[in-house]
Amino acid sequence: MQIVTLDFETYFDDEYTLKKLSTEAYIRDSRFEALGLGVRFVNGELRYFPDPDEFLHHMREEPSKFAVLCHHAHFDGLILSHHYGVKPHAWLDTLSMARLLLGNHLSVSLDSLARHFGLSAKSVPYDLFRGRHWADLSLAAQREVANGCLHDVALTWDIFNKLAPSFPVEEYPVVDETIRMFTEPRLEADIDLLGKVWSEENERRRAGLADLGVSDSDLQSSDKFADLLRAAGVEPATKAGKNGPIYAFAKTDEFMKQLLEHDDERVALLAAARLGIKSTIDQTRAERLGWMSRRGSTMPVYLSYAAAHTTRWGGGDKVNWQNFRRVDKKSGKAYIRQAIKAPAEHVIIKADKSQVECRFLNMVAGQWDVIERFAKKEDPYVGIASKFYGRPITRSDEAERGVGKQLELSCGYGAGASTIVRTAARGTYGPPVKLTESEGLLARDLYRDTHPAVVQLWKQAGRIIAGLAGTTSPIRWGVLTVHSNAIILPNGCPLHYPELEYHRDVETGDEFWRYRTRHGWAKLYGGKLVENVIQALSRVDMSQTILRLRARGYRVSLMEHDALAIVARNDSQLDKHVEVVKAEMSRSPTWLPGIPLDCEVTVGERYG
């Protein structure tokens, strides 16, 4: 199989640009035009094709011969599939590789990677062809564009060879699968239902803002806005300012982005009002998906490989496919999930791993009584709920069982009393429940008393941090290997802790470990390290599940953190497909044999 390196140069102007449009919207726009294609052949030859089809017809006729390497393969890949009907045998992507190996705290643009590896910088003269078609350029200008493109192609190949020796072999098909969700989409949209979502959200927002009863001065004052958040059960985040900590209330702050997608509608509306946003997240997404479905019969699913610190996928291209609101069981409102549908004569098999983080946490910690309950398929929440309330709790006790569910699923990383109280009030795990601060303390202590092995794991993790900050030789920690500033997962992927240091805050006198992130410094302590590790192990389990399904002929069309969707023909083989998916989603990983995994599988024409 030949590895060819590709890079498209495309028409753009001040309005028609990737700075204003999503990748999908830019590529599937009627204004799209390829100015040419740069190719590096397997023998090292570089050639620029003003007419890309002069080369691409070979790949279209014999796709099994070609693996395509790009930097940001989502972009070039959608051009290949949408405009040229080319679907190569395999995808390689230096952007994805760099994000995993170097960490998401760094820029992994082609130019940044060139500087990182001491290579020559990008040289495409974008200003030379802004708003100009290929035929509008002089021969000298065409030559300059072609040479710049070929330089980027050579640069991509050189960067690939810098990254490849350290990139885990089993992750190549994971990258490929991620790219194909975008370049070979299968999901469709119910445009009428998306319109209904937009209208309902518009009305809900207007009514919600009226119910908030807050003034402009309440929203504009940082202190008053912080008090509003605290009243809603949210502790405001802070960031470093010129004269000390300030509230992280800017539109670009991660804290505010998370508030916009908060489970509590009041909190989301407060954030939107503070930022002056005139539509809800659901409205924006419904609108984008609607236009996306009009530009093509299917909707490309953009997921960013290794976007999260824990190596999990993240959203991208202005649509976060991993964070659509779930269907409201009480109102049955038409949320976006219901508008995502399978093609005609097909259904969506959706499989969701059950309590996966909780299972991994208790298995790694050795909390065997909890693991035994999972193995016996007993209700994992009623036991701790019964102890908290001092009486037998059953599934019919929705609120009380919800508290038990919250304790079992959300306290495994060291949640304190105030967090427990706020989470119960939001109703994240069942009907909203009002707990007093003393009840929150009792709930916290109950979890810790009934999960001593988990508490010991936090303490063990706290000791591991010192080795992570500067060990001279690798430390084996269960299924993990600890190096300086990185933990190696069972599949070879690194979990980065760059610039990890023990820090003393001059103003408060607090002392703690911290590491560098793309948003600044983050504290690290035992419970947080356990949370990172468990989420990372869950990601390894999910990616290896995807690979097993892929080996059996199944393609993933959409995935969330612990759930995936597969489009299958609605025929006599459907039951068999469901059984295969369920079996693979419930299979224990080879590096943690015996863990009792399970999943819930649903089948229907709609993703919701």
Secondary structure, DSSP 4 states (H G I P E B T S, - for coil): -EEEEEEEEE---SSSSTTTS-HHHHHTSTT--EEEEEEE-TTS-EEEESSTHHHHHHHHH-GGGEEEEESSHHHHHHHHHHHH----SEEEEHHHHHHHHH-TTS--SHHHHHHHTTPPPP---HHHHTT--GGGS-HHHHHHHHHHHHHHHHHHHHHHHHHGGGS-GGGHHHHHHHHHHHHS---EE-HHHHHHHHHHHHHHHHHHHHHH---HHHHH-HHHHHHHHHHTT-PPPEEEETTEEEE--STTSHHHHHHHT-SSHHHHHHHHHHHT-SS-HHHHHHHHHHHHHHHSSS----EETT-STTS--EEBTTB-TT-PPPP-TTT----HHHHEEPPTTEEEEEEEETTHHHHHHHHHHT-HHHHHHHHTT--SSHHHHHHHHTS---TT-HHHHHHHHHHHHHSTT---HHHHHHHHHHTTTSS-----HHHHHHHHHHHHHH-HHHHHHHHHHHHHHHHHHH-SS-EEETTEEEETTEEE-TTS-EEE-TT-EEEE-TTT--EEEEEEETTEEEEE-HHHHHHHHHHHHHHHHHHHHHHHHHHTT----EE-SSEEEEEEESSTTHHHHHHHHHHHHHPPPTTSTT----EEEEEESB--
